[in-house]
Amino acid sequence: MTDFARTRALFALPEGVIYLDGNSLGPLPKAAVQAVNRTMIEEWGSELIRAWNSRGWAGKPRELGDRIGRLIGAPAGTVVVGDTLSIKVFQALAAAVRMRPDRRVILSDSGNFPTDLYMAQGLAQLLDRGHALRIPAPEDVEGAIDESVAVVMLTEVDYRTGRLHDMPRLIARAHAAGALVVWDLAHSAGAIPVDVTAGKTDFAVGCTYKYLNGGPGAPAFIYIAPEHADVAEPALAGWFGHAAPFAFETGYRPAAGIERMRVGTPPLLAYAALEAALDAWEGVDMADVRARSIALSERFIAEVEARCPGLMLASPRDPAQRGSQVSFRFEHGYAAMQALIARGVIGDFRAPDIMRFGFTPLYLTEAEVVRAAEILGGVIGDRLWDDAAYRVAAAVT
Ligand SMILES: Cc1ncc(COP(=O)(O)O)c(C=O)c1O
């Protein structure tokens, strides 16, 4: 059994705050502070450029990739860490599209995160060979898979509602039609059990600043199934993805396997924070995380619905159909979220009317979930949100 009291003690959570936004930005792991300090002082400060070899900096993208791989069912040597998720989406999609040269359709869904859709639009424009992005409603994706589709590119957990796609079913449909799949696991990695190997995923990408707690702007990851890794052509032919980066050849030759998805110099200070954050997952069983996430979110829904009849559940009611977040629709959702945050309960808001709450068993307790619902009950019941100060829109919601 996972010891969640142990994992909670690993995080620096501010006094008086109930944090229900770890699905957007995970909190600070205490060990990350020492890890970044140590990397600065003992590695960068003392070793200078020698640290690339003496402290293993050059191997970090692969080493951390293997550690993330263990959380998503990926074998060693199939995941690398680097860049941001937008870049990794582009790389995976570009490689997959090139593996289906006779097809012109990229199929996603209208609920996908905008950057994924923008990357597909940009790629289609760049290729200039008549590729089209199709975005049916999430529930219509399966029916839209046909033999014109080159790649099905989806995010497993909907960022607004938490709705889960049936990944194995959609992969089977896509493969039966001869298409490849790219899965965005931004809201899956560290949130729910994922097995890219058993699921026969072709490409998967994700970020590390949400449930993996790697810090703001922490590097992303990319997985390629072993059978594709030496075939996938890198669209971003960076020198760190070259077969021999320090030969400084004028022509590009891709590295073997997943290493070809590396692009440029890895941001080592961010890697140090991520490495420390990943230590928190030692001894954690994802089945325990899932069970506790469901218990916490079910309790939250029951407590909120008992207190706030004006809030409409926007997430699937069946926990098996949800990721690790719960969303409610409320006409004055933005102001209500600001009022809630002012009272120490941090969630977030997604336009046009979604109040979003993340459930992160590594550091969240049932008592906090109940208390958060009580405070939300006060904000809604007593119209505490109805204050001009809470209607001023911030740049980041
Ligand atoms: C599903 C999904 N994809 C991509 C991104 C953003 O990617 P990036 O790390 O490049 O900002 C997010 C951000 O929340 C996301 O939820």
The ligand as an SDF file (V2000), in Angstrom:
LIG
                    3D

 16 16  0  0  0  0  0  0  0  0999 V2000
   -3.3760   18.6420  -23.0150 C   0  0  0  0  0  0  0  0  0  0  0  0
   -2.3540   19.7310  -23.0070 C   0  0  0  0  0  0  0  0  0  0  0  0
   -1.4500   19.7900  -24.0180 N   0  0  0  0  0  0  0  0  0  0  0  0
   -0.5110   20.7760  -24.0420 C   0  0  0  0  0  0  0  0  0  0  0  0
   -0.4380   21.7340  -23.0470 C   0  0  0  0  0  0  0  0  0  0  0  0
    0.5450   22.8750  -23.0620 C   0  0  0  0  0  0  0  0  0  0  0  0
    1.8100   22.5830  -23.4730 O   0  0  0  0  0  0  0  0  0  0  0  0
    3.0860   23.4720  -23.0870 P   0  0  0  0  0  0  0  0  0  0  0  0
    3.7910   22.7390  -21.9860 O   0  0  0  0  0  0  0  0  0  0  0  0
    3.8900   23.5730  -24.3330 O   0  0  0  0  0  0  0  0  0  0  0  0
    2.6170   24.8160  -22.6100 O   0  0  0  0  0  0  0  0  0  0  0  0
   -1.3470   21.6800  -21.9850 C   0  0  0  0  0  0  0  0  0  0  0  0
   -1.2750   22.6910  -20.9110 C   0  0  0  0  0  0  0  0  0  0  0  0
   -1.9850   22.7260  -19.9670 O   0  0  0  0  0  0  0  0  0  0  0  0
   -2.3330   20.6610  -21.9780 C   0  0  0  0  0  0  0  0  0  0  0  0
   -3.2260   20.6050  -20.9910 O   0  0  0  0  0  0  0  0  0  0  0  0
  1  2  1  0
  2  3  1  0
  2 15  2  0
  3  4  2  0
  4  5  1  0
  5  6  1  0
  5 12  2  0
  6  7  1  0
  7  8  1  0
  8  9  2  0
  8 10  1  0
  8 11  1  0
 12 13  1  0
 12 15  1  0
 13 14  2  0
 15 16  1  0
M  END
$$$$
